[in-house]
Amino acid sequence: MNKLFPSAAEALKGVVADGQLMAVGGFGLCGIPEALIYALRDSGAKGLTVISNNAGVDGFGLGKLLETRQIKKMISSYVGENKEFERQYLAGELELEFTPQGTLAEKLRAGGAGIPAFFTKTGVGTMVAEGKELREFDGETYVMERSLVPDVSLVKAWRADKSGNLQFRLTARNFNPAAATAGKVCIVEVEEVVETGDIAPDDVHLPGIYVHRIVHNPNPEKRIEKRTVTAAPVDAVAAKVEAQAVIAQAAAATSETVPTVTVPVNKQEGA
């Protein structure tokens, strides 16, 4: 079965609707399905509740959907890089369900595994546990968390075969596999597409049974969230030679400024 669609817009057609619960993979700007997010913006779907580790940045990623006011609620663990998100939330224009990062990952994983709820110690005694069931196990208090089963999951992978078997690349794997398994419908954006069977079974990170539609985006922007610049690497040999030259110059200067002292010698008879 060929799951490949000609464009992101075509892949979303007939699947995306107003008011849906959606999961979007990625961590910061790493591993986000850029083309699918833009296609979702262009679809005009509104009133969305979006599950994602973060809300992108201003003008990129999910930040695009915040600009167009298509998101009514975010279920996230971190939103600190988006000023528009902050503005909408503080103005009461956007709902927010803050969720500890590990709990968010487990909510999606459990949803994909058919587990409706689970207990965790994370958040006990804080506002995270307010209004939720608490239970004791082995003398410790745990809070019950409901799993997440989104209507649609938008996921980014590195490579797919035409049956939807996926490979992720390095840290871009992050929340993507959990989001993929949790969604009732999973749409994946990939950089490479190969024939079914070209990916060795042991190299498959996520089986194609979880994937419904594939979009080929060979040249994603992959913007860097925060650019860090380091000094150029030091040439150890050149640095040693320079240091030796400095030391030699300092020694020469010191010897020129030190006065010569003549010590008188007392000669004794018979010496």
C-alpha positions in Angstrom: 0.0 0.0 0.0 1.5 3.3 -1.1 0.9 5.9 1.6 2.7 8.7 -0.1 0.8 12.0 -0.9 1.8 14.6 -3.4 1.8 17.5 -0.9 1.2 18.4 2.7 -2.0 20.1 1.8 -3.3 16.9 0.1 -2.2 14.8 3.1 -4.3 16.9 5.5 -7.4 17.0 3.2 -10.3 15.1 4.6 -8.6 14.6 7.9 -8.2 18.0 9.6 -11.2 19.7 11.1 -12.1 22.5 13.5 -11.9 21.7 17.2 -9.7 18.7 17.0 -7.1 17.5 19.5 -3.8 17.3 17.7 -0.3 16.2 18.6 2.7 17.7 16.9 6.1 16.2 17.3 9.4 18.0 18.0 11.4 19.5 20.8 12.1 23.2 20.5 12.6 23.5 16.7 14.3 20.1 16.4 12.2 17.5 14.6 9.2 19.6 13.9 7.0 18.8 10.8 7.5 22.2 9.2 5.6 21.6 5.9 2.6 20.0 7.7 2.4 22.9 10.2 2.2 25.4 7.3 -0.4 23.3 5.5 -2.4 23.2 8.7 -2.2 27.0 8.9 -3.4 27.2 5.3 -6.2 24.8 5.9 -7.9 27.4 8.1 -8.8 24.8 10.8 -9.5 26.6 14.0 -10.3 26.0 17.7 -7.5 23.4 17.9 -6.1 21.9 21.1 -2.5 21.2 20.3 -0.3 18.7 22.3 3.4 19.6 21.9 6.4 19.9 24.1 6.6 23.6 23.2 4.9 26.2 21.0 7.6 26.9 18.6 9.0 30.4 18.3 7.6 33.7 17.0 7.0 33.4 13.3 8.1 29.7 13.0 6.8 26.3 13.8 3.6 26.4 15.9 4.2 30.1 16.3 2.6 30.4 12.9 -0.6 28.9 14.2 -0.6 31.2 17.2 -0.3 34.2 14.9 -3.4 33.2 13.0 -5.3 32.4 16.2 -6.0 28.8 15.1 -5.0 27.3 18.5 -7.3 27.8 21.4 -5.4 25.6 23.9 -1.9 24.3 24.3 -0.9 21.1 26.3 2.8 21.7 26.7 5.7 21.5 29.1 7.7 24.5 28.0 6.6 27.7 26.2 9.3 30.2 27.1 10.6 31.1 23.6 7.4 32.6 22.2 6.4 36.1 23.0 3.1 35.9 21.2 2.2 32.8 23.2 3.0 34.8 26.4 0.9 37.7 25.3 -2.1 35.6 24.4 -2.0 33.6 27.6 -1.6 36.6 29.9 -4.5 38.4 28.0 -6.7 35.3 28.5 -6.9 34.6 24.8 -5.2 31.2 25.0 -5.8 28.2 27.3 -2.7 26.4 28.7 -2.4 23.0 30.4 1.1 22.9 31.8 2.4 19.3 32.0 5.7 18.0 33.3 7.8 16.9 30.4 8.1 13.2 31.4 4.4 13.1 32.2 3.6 14.6 28.8 5.7 11.9 27.1 4.1 9.2 29.1 0.6 10.5 28.4 1.3 10.1 24.7 3.1 6.7 25.0 0.3 5.3 27.2 -2.3 6.6 24.8 -0.7 4.8 22.0 -0.5 1.6 24.1 -4.2 1.6 24.9 -3.6 2.6 28.6 -6.3 5.1 29.6 -4.5 6.4 32.7 -1.5 5.9 35.0 -0.1 7.0 38.3 3.1 9.1 38.8 4.8 10.9 41.7 5.6 13.8 39.5 3.6 16.9 40.5 2.3 15.5 43.8 1.9 18.4 46.3 1.9 21.0 43.5 -0.8 22.7 41.4 -0.2 20.0 38.8 -2.1 17.6 41.0 -5.0 19.9 41.8 -8.4 18.3 41.1 -6.8 14.9 40.2 -7.1 11.6 42.0 -4.4 10.8 44.5 -3.6 7.2 45.7 -1.0 5.6 47.9 1.2 2.8 46.8 3.8 1.3 49.2 3.6 4.3 51.5 4.1 6.9 48.7 1.5 9.3 47.2 0.9 9.2 43.5 -1.3 11.3 41.2 -3.4 9.9 38.4 -2.9 11.2 34.9 -5.1 10.6 31.9 -3.5 9.5 28.7 -3.8 11.5 25.5 -5.2 10.1 22.3 -5.2 12.9 19.7 -7.5 12.9 16.6 -4.5 13.6 14.4 -0.8 13.4 14.9 1.7 15.4 12.8 5.1 13.9 12.9 8.6 14.4 11.4 10.9 11.6 10.5 14.1 11.3 8.5 13.3 8.4 6.2 10.2 6.3 5.3 9.5 3.5 2.9 6.3 3.6 1.0 4.6 1.4 3.6 5.3 3.9 6.3 8.1 2.2 8.2 10.1 5.1 9.7 13.6 6.0 10.7 14.3 9.0 12.9 17.7 10.8 13.0 19.5 11.5 16.3 17.7 13.8 18.7 15.0 14.7 16.1 13.4 11.4 17.3 12.3 13.1 20.6 8.5 13.2 21.0 7.8 12.0 17.4 7.4 8.3 18.0 5.1 8.8 21.0 3.0 11.3 19.1 2.8 8.9 16.1 1.6 5.9 18.1 -1.0 8.0 20.1 -2.8 9.5 17.1 -6.0 8.1 15.6 -4.6 9.3 12.3 -0.9 9.8 11.9 0.6 12.0 9.1 4.4 12.0 8.7 6.7 14.4 6.9 10.0 12.9 5.8 13.2 14.0 4.0 13.8 10.7 2.2 11.4 8.1 0.7 12.6 4.7 -0.3 10.9 1.6 -1.7 9.3 -0.9 0.7 11.9 -3.3 1.9 14.8 -1.0 1.5 15.0 -0.4 5.2 16.2 -3.4 7.1 13.7 -4.6 9.7 16.3 -4.1 12.5 16.7 -0.5 11.4 13.0 0.4 11.6 12.3 2.8 14.5 8.5 2.9 14.1 6.5 0.3 12.1 4.4 1.4 9.3 1.2 0.1 10.9 1.1 3.4 12.9 1.5 5.6 9.8 -1.5 6.6 7.6 -0.1 9.2 5.3 3.4 10.3 4.2 4.6 13.7 2.8 8.0 14.1 1.1 9.8 17.3 2.1 13.4 16.9 1.0 14.6 20.4 1.9 13.2 21.5 5.3 14.5 24.8 6.8 15.6 23.3 10.1 15.9 26.6 11.8 18.1 26.8 14.9 16.2 28.0 18.0 19.2 29.6 19.7 22.5 30.0 17.9 25.6 29.6 20.1 28.9 30.7 18.7 32.2 29.4 20.0 35.8 30.7 19.5 37.8 29.3 16.6 39.8 26.2 17.5 43.3 27.0 18.8 46.4 25.8 16.9 48.3 24.2 19.8 51.8 24.3 18.0 51.4 28.0 17.0 50.2 28.9 20.5 53.3 27.2 22.0 55.7 29.0 19.7 54.0 32.4 20.4 54.1 31.7 24.2 57.9 30.9 24.0 58.5 34.1 22.0 56.7 36.2 24.7 58.7 34.5 27.5 62.0 35.1 25.6 61.2 38.8 25.0 60.3 39.2 28.7 63.6 37.6 29.8 65.6 39.8 27.4 63.9 42.9 28.7 64.6 41.9 32.3 68.3 41.2 31.7 68.8 44.7 30.1 67.4 46.5 33.1 69.3 44.7 35.8 72.5 46.6 36.8 75.9 44.8 36.8 77.2 44.5 40.4 81.0 44.2 41.0 81.9 42.3 44.2 85.3 43.3 45.6 87.7 40.5 46.5 90.0 40.7 49.4 93.4 39.2 48.5 95.3 37.5 51.3 99.1 37.1 51.4 100.1 33.7 50.0 96.9 33.3 48.3 
